[in-house]
Amino acid sequence: MLPVEERGVVMREDFGGELRARRERLGRSLRSGASEIGISASMLSQVETGKLYPSVSTLYQIASFLDVSLDGLLGLSPEEGEG
């Protein structure tokens, strides 16, 4: 994970908030979501608040946890069901 100041890629500004909203829609706590993703609850909290941006491998783990494509997670393509 990279601190926001050192990020080398551009992510949408609402990434963390959207991640939190999706996790909550799944009914998962911060701790259980982090455990399923394979990171600490503290790290997931920092991602959700925009203090850290995840590595590419962690992005794939998050997408798998949320059952979305990586493009969908990053807002690069419309998700299924959106018209």
C-alpha angles and dihedrals in degrees: 000000000000127000111246091251092059100044115134098192133058115243126181112268095236094052095111095045092048090049091052092047092050092047091050092048087057088054093240125144121227090254096048093044092050091048092052092047092048100242134102121273088241091056093048089050090053091050091049092050094046096247093117133026117214125242118250092259090052090048088057090050091050091049090051091048090051092042093234133119118261089245090053092048091052093044093245095126136022115265124239112279095030114116 
